[in-house]
């Protein structure tokens, strides 16, 4: 088939090029002077470089490290988070600690912020950096924190009772070894 690829619309041109490349790869792997079946034993090639977020190798894996194809940097695998007693305990502890730091309208702004900022995500810190603590109605935590849902081991909501009503915190972590951080603190009624 003889066709001019420049005259094809973009999508069809890409499909045609992909198909031609795919067929060439199959043909190269199925025979030829150095291909399988020509008397040369097949070897396991190096795994391709992986671009994107970190991946976790299988337990006990001795595979080579993953390399980011864009930067050439080694990608550090992180554990996948899971719901277990330790995870729940650290979540509830982080929530109470953040709410306790937040509910301090009597503190000077710099002192209030110094206690709260390390407990927040980058987005949370960006938002709450503009809050005047004197405007916060809650002054103390008055009961135990309660996990609202466990649909995700990466992000969840926690309700915490205060002297100004129940507050809902959105808490997140990027992987199983990361600490829980707060991205949102708001009275539950405002949802």
N, C-alpha and C positions, 0 to 999 in steps of 0.2 A: 504494500500500500504506500503510495507516494503522495504525501500531502504537505502543504506549507503550514507549519505551526504558527507562523505570524498572523495568519488570517483567521485562526480559531479564536473564539471568545476566551477570556482569561481562565475560567474554570475548566473548560474542556481542554485547553492547552496544558494546564497543570495535570489533569487526569491522564492525558496522552503521554506526557513526559514521565509521570509516575509509573504508568503501566510499562513503558519501554524500559525504564530502569529496573523494574521488578523482574521483568522477563530476562534481562541481561544478568541479574544476580542469580536467578534460578539456573540459567544456562551455565554460568561460571561454576556453580557449586555441584553440578550434576556430571561433570566429566571434564575432558580436556587433559592436557599433559600433566598437570599437577593436582587435579581434582580427585575427589573420592572415587574409588573404583579403578584408578589407573595404577595401582600397585603402591601408592604412597599412603601411609596411614594418615587418617584424619587427625588433626590436632585441635585442642580446644583454644580458640582465640581468646585474647584479653577481653574482659567484659567492656562494653561501651561506656564512655563517660556519661554520667547522669547529670542532667541540668534540672534545677528546681529545688524543692524542699528536701531536707534530710530524710533518708530512708533507714529503717532499722533492719540489719541483716538477721537471718534466722539464728536462734540461739545455738551456740556452739559452732557457728559458721567461721571458717578461716578464709573467707573470700577476701580478695584485695580491697583496699579502701576505695570508697566512691570518690570520684573526682568531678567537680563542677566543670562542665565543658566550656562555659563562658569565661570563668576566672582562673581555672586551673587549680583552685584551692581544694584541699581535702575536705570532704563533707563529714562532719562528725555525726554519727548516728545517735539518736536520742530514744529513750524508752517510750513506748506508747503508754499514755495514761490509762488507768483502769480504776474502777470503783472498788475500793476495799476499805477496811476499817481505818487504815493509816491515812488514806486519801481523804476520807470523810472528816477525820479528826483535824487534819491540816487545813482543810477547807473551812470548817467551822471556826477554828482558831484564827485564821486570816480574816474572816468576816468580822468577828468580834473585835479583833485588834484594830481593823480599819474603821469600824463604826465608833469605837471608843475614841480614836484619834479625831474623827470627824466631828463628833458631838462635844466639842469643847469651845463654845462661843465666847467663853471668858478669857481665852488665851490671846495674846498679841498675835497678829497675823503671821509674822515670820516664824514664831515658835509653833503655831498651829500647823503651818505649811511644812516645816521641817519634820514634824511627826507624821503627817499624812502622806506626803509625796512618795516616800519609798514603798508604800503599800499599794500604789496605783499603777495601772498600765500607762503606757506613754499617752494614749488618747485620754484616759482619765485625768492624768496630770495636766494635760493641756487644758482640759475643760475646767477642772477645779482650781487651777491657778488664779482664776478670776473671781473666785468666791470670797466674800467677806465673812469670816467666821462669826462675826457679831450678828449676822442675819439668820443663823442656823437655829431653829427652835428647839431641837433636841439637845439635852445636856448630859444624858447618861443612858447607858444600856440597862434595861430593867428586867430582862429575861433571857432565856437561852435562844441561840440562833437555830433556825430550822431550814433544812435544805428543801427547796420548793420542788425541784425535779432532778432526776438523775438520767436524763436522756442522753447527755453528752458528758464524757469525762474530761472535756476540754473547757467547757463553759457551762455555768449554771447560775441559778438565782438562789439567794438566801434571804429569808425574812428575819429581821431582828427587832424585837420590841424595845421601844425607848420611852422616856417620859413624855415625848411628844407624838406618840403613836408608833405604828410599825413602819420600819424602813425596809425597802427591798434593795439588795445589793446584787449587781451582776459581777460575777467573779470568773476569771479565766486563767488558763495557763497554756503555753505553747506545746508542752510535752510533759511526760511523766516525771522528769527530774526537776522541772521548773517549779518555783513557788506559785501559789495562787495569788493573783493580783486583782484589784478591784477596778472596774471600768466605769461603774455607775453606782451612785448612792442617791436614793430618792424616797420620799414618803410613798408608801404603798398606794395610797389613794390617788396619787397623781398618774397612775398608769392607766 
